Amino acid sequence: MGMEAQAPVHESNFFENAERQFHQLTNSHQSHHTSGMKLSDIEKLIEKDGRELLRLLLQAHVDSRGIGDIGSSVDGMDNISRNHKRIGERQIKSIFGTIELERLGYGNRGTDSLFPKDSHLNLPENSHSYELQRRVALEIVKSSFDNAVESISKTTGIPIPKQQIEHIAVRVSNDFDAFYRENSSDEKLKLAQESPLLILTSDGKGIVMHKDDLRTATRKKAELADKKLEKRLSPGEKRNSKRMATVASVYNIERFIRSPEDFKKELASIKVVEEIPRPKPLAKRVWASVEKSSEEVIQEMFDEALRRDPEKKKIWVALVDGAPTQINQIKSEAASRDINVIIVCDIIHVIEYLWKAVWYPLHIPG
């Protein structure tokens, strides 16, 4: 419920609650009550009370930034002037706990209100701070949603329901392409411009999906196939149950010259006496998609490479694992753009194919 704008609390009072919490915390840990406690119990107590101190510090800082009064009116991107001022309230769940915000909103009849303080603090549209969302995202990629719920609750003290965790996962991944468009600026590529090699690499990984999420052709095959077990796949049964995710990467790098002997020692885990410092990839971009086809991802890979080398003056190298479909797609894309690409198949996969080639004739009957 909005209310009329009021003057903010005097600055000297902003950190009063945090200071009181700090003194209570230090006094309690000097008391007779804690003198006989185990170290592990003291740790838990300090974590709990200390988190509240940090929450109060964050609350005080946010309060000290004022209510966001920047004048009599605000013009939005829709070119509509908003001059009706009312204070609005909202909550933000931070990594320390929930904080309350009072900020001045500028509105007009028939328009959405604008809150300058939200913009100054870069507040999210939802109630979870960006730092909390970042930590949720890191937990999600490690394990399951259930484990993420448990881990976030333990490390931050903030219980987030599983459904909200899932929504956060969707939000943080929604603007993936837009993020790279905005952050892959020309300035970040300047350091890579002098590197002679432009590396393109892609790979594919099959992901087991629900039948409804399979690509059309795969789903039709799955519907025609007879499953051995009713509730789950039987051991080794994966055909027509996966959707291919394609990973791609583009980066610039300096040459790294090694002798056959150096390479042999690396494979044999023998440390070279005088190690040659390896050049590091520059302006590396890595992305993946299960939604887009492998052809689309490889097209994007070439688009990114051409953005770095529009005049095609660098040495283009495509590192592959030897999959024929992958190689053919790269050759086709390079030919359509009149680009000379050196295709390198990584040695581990080459050895695997050679091993199969050697043993296959030995297992032919007769």
Solvent accessible surface area in square Angstrom, and as a share of the most:
residue,aa,sasa,rsa
1,M,215,0.96
2,G,28,0.27
3,M,63,0.28
4,E,108,0.48
5,A,46,0.36
6,Q,110,0.49
7,A,94,0.73
8,P,74,0.47
9,V,93,0.54
10,H,130,0.58
11,E,124,0.56
12,S,87,0.56
13,N,72,0.37
14,F,26,0.11
15,F,76,0.32
16,E,78,0.35
17,N,83,0.42
18,A,3,0.03
19,E,101,0.45
20,R,112,0.41
21,Q,28,0.13
22,F,98,0.41
23,H,105,0.47
24,Q,101,0.45
25,L,23,0.11
26,T,43,0.25
27,N,96,0.49
28,S,42,0.27
29,H,51,0.23
30,Q,146,0.65
31,S,42,0.27
32,H,170,0.76
33,H,145,0.65
34,T,9,0.05
35,S,86,0.55
36,G,73,0.70
37,M,63,0.28
38,K,148,0.63
39,L,138,0.68
40,S,57,0.37
41,D,55,0.29
42,I,34,0.17
43,E,104,0.47
44,K,134,0.57
45,L,48,0.24
46,I,80,0.40
47,E,89,0.40
48,K,142,0.60
49,D,33,0.17
50,G,14,0.14
51,R,51,0.19
52,E,61,0.27
53,L,25,0.12
54,L,78,0.39
55,R,52,0.19
56,L,25,0.13
57,L,72,0.36
58,L,52,0.26
59,Q,28,0.12
60,A,3,0.02
61,H,81,0.36
62,V,9,0.05
63,D,53,0.28
64,S,41,0.26
65,R,112,0.41
66,G,19,0.18
67,I,22,0.11
68,G,10,0.10
69,D,80,0.41
70,I,95,0.48
71,G,34,0.33
72,S,88,0.57
73,S,48,0.31
74,V,22,0.12
75,D,104,0.54
76,G,12,0.12
77,M,202,0.90
78,D,73,0.38
79,N,141,0.72
80,I,72,0.37
81,S,52,0.33
82,R,10,0.04
83,N,95,0.49
84,H,99,0.44
85,K,58,0.25
86,R,92,0.34
87,I,2,0.01
88,G,13,0.12
89,E,97,0.44
90,R,46,0.17
91,Q,94,0.42
92,I,5,0.03
93,K,53,0.23
94,S,6,0.04
95,I,24,0.12
96,F,58,0.24
97,G,9,0.08
98,T,49,0.28
99,I,7,0.03
100,E,91,0.41
101,L,1,0.01
102,E,76,0.34
103,R,20,0.07
104,L,0,0.00
105,G,4,0.04
106,Y,0,0.00
107,G,7,0.07
108,N,61,0.31
109,R,234,0.85
110,G,85,0.81
111,T,36,0.21
112,D,115,0.60
113,S,56,0.36
114,L,59,0.30
115,F,55,0.23
116,P,12,0.08
117,K,6,0.03
118,D,23,0.12
119,S,84,0.54
120,H,114,0.51
121,L,36,0.18
122,N,102,0.52
123,L,37,0.18
124,P,5,0.03
125,E,182,0.81
126,N,33,0.17
127,S,42,0.27
128,H,7,0.03
129,S,19,0.12
130,Y,111,0.42
131,E,60,0.27
132,L,0,0.00
133,Q,9,0.04
134,R,122,0.45
135,R,82,0.30
136,V,0,0.00
137,A,25,0.19
138,L,86,0.43
139,E,36,0.16
140,I,32,0.16
141,V,122,0.70
142,K,146,0.62
143,S,56,0.36
144,S,56,0.36
145,F,69,0.29
146,D,85,0.44
147,N,73,0.37
148,A,0,0.00
149,V,38,0.22
150,E,91,0.41
151,S,28,0.18
152,I,3,0.01
153,S,43,0.27
154,K,138,0.58
155,T,85,0.49
156,T,1,0.01
157,G,36,0.34
158,I,13,0.07
159,P,99,0.62
160,I,3,0.01
161,P,71,0.44
162,K,90,0.38
163,Q,120,0.53
164,Q,63,0.28
165,I,0,0.00
166,E,60,0.27
167,H,91,0.41
168,I,0,0.00
169,A,20,0.15
170,V,93,0.53
171,R,97,0.35
172,V,67,0.38
173,S,68,0.44
174,N,112,0.58
175,D,93,0.48
176,F,79,0.33
177,D,51,0.26
178,A,28,0.22
179,F,114,0.47
180,Y,41,0.15
181,R,176,0.64
182,E,136,0.61
183,N,51,0.26
184,S,22,0.14
185,S,46,0.30
186,D,106,0.55
187,E,132,0.59
188,K,120,0.51
189,L,9,0.05
190,K,134,0.57
191,L,150,0.75
192,A,1,0.00
193,Q,76,0.34
194,E,159,0.71
195,S,1,0.01
196,P,32,0.20
197,L,29,0.14
198,L,0,0.00
199,I,16,0.08
200,L,0,0.00
201,T,30,0.18
202,S,7,0.05
203,D,67,0.35
204,G,39,0.38
205,K,133,0.56
206,G,16,0.16
207,I,73,0.37
208,V,82,0.47
209,M,53,0.23
210,H,146,0.65
211,K,93,0.39
212,D,124,0.64
213,D,67,0.35
214,L,7,0.03
215,R,73,0.27
216,T,75,0.44
217,A,67,0.52
218,T,33,0.19
219,R,68,0.25
220,K,119,0.50
221,K,120,0.51
222,A,14,0.11
223,E,103,0.46
224,L,153,0.76
225,A,49,0.38
226,D,133,0.69
227,K,106,0.45
228,K,156,0.66
229,L,69,0.34
230,E,153,0.68
231,K,186,0.79
232,R,153,0.56
233,L,55,0.27
234,S,13,0.08
235,P,124,0.78
236,G,75,0.72
237,E,32,0.14
238,K,111,0.47
239,R,210,0.77
240,N,35,0.18
241,S,15,0.10
242,K,65,0.28
243,R,43,0.16
244,M,97,0.43
245,A,10,0.08
246,T,6,0.03
247,V,55,0.32
248,A,1,0.01
249,S,7,0.05
250,V,0,0.00
251,Y,31,0.12
252,N,0,0.00
253,I,27,0.14
254,E,81,0.37
255,R,130,0.47
256,F,53,0.22
257,I,139,0.71
258,R,84,0.31
259,S,50,0.32
260,P,117,0.74
261,E,91,0.41
262,D,30,0.16
263,F,66,0.27
264,K,132,0.56
265,K,62,0.26
266,E,70,0.31
267,L,94,0.47
268,A,58,0.45
269,S,105,0.68
270,I,100,0.51
271,K,160,0.68
272,V,32,0.19
273,V,145,0.83
274,E,144,0.65
275,E,113,0.51
276,I,83,0.42
277,P,117,0.74
278,R,142,0.52
279,P,34,0.22
280,K,161,0.68
281,P,59,0.37
282,L,56,0.28
283,A,36,0.28
284,K,107,0.45
285,R,32,0.12
286,V,66,0.38
287,W,8,0.03
288,A,54,0.42
289,S,21,0.13
290,V,51,0.29
291,E,134,0.60
292,K,54,0.23
293,S,32,0.21
294,S,31,0.20
295,E,85,0.38
296,E,82,0.37
297,V,0,0.00
298,I,4,0.02
299,Q,79,0.35
300,E,45,0.20
301,M,0,0.00
302,F,0,0.00
303,D,73,0.38
304,E,8,0.04
305,A,0,0.00
306,L,38,0.19
307,R,98,0.36
308,R,8,0.03
309,D,8,0.04
310,P,95,0.60
311,E,119,0.53
312,K,86,0.36
313,K,161,0.68
314,K,36,0.15
315,I,63,0.32
316,W,6,0.02
317,V,23,0.13
318,A,1,0.00
319,L,65,0.32
320,V,4,0.03
321,D,25,0.13
322,G,13,0.13
323,A,37,0.29
324,P,99,0.63
325,T,91,0.53
326,Q,18,0.08
327,I,37,0.19
328,N,92,0.47
329,Q,28,0.12
330,I,0,0.00
331,K,116,0.49
332,S,73,0.47
333,E,26,0.12
334,A,6,0.05
335,A,78,0.60
336,S,87,0.56
337,R,54,0.20
338,D,120,0.62
339,I,16,0.08
340,N,129,0.66
341,V,23,0.13
342,I,89,0.45
343,I,52,0.26
344,V,63,0.36
345,C,41,0.25
346,D,37,0.19
347,I,69,0.35
348,I,106,0.54
349,H,58,0.26
350,V,46,0.26
351,I,81,0.41
352,E,79,0.35
353,Y,92,0.35
354,L,105,0.52
355,W,161,0.56
356,K,119,0.50
357,A,62,0.48
358,V,95,0.54
359,W,108,0.38
360,Y,153,0.58
361,P,77,0.48
362,L,121,0.60
363,H,130,0.58
364,I,93,0.47
365,P,127,0.80
366,G,127,1.22
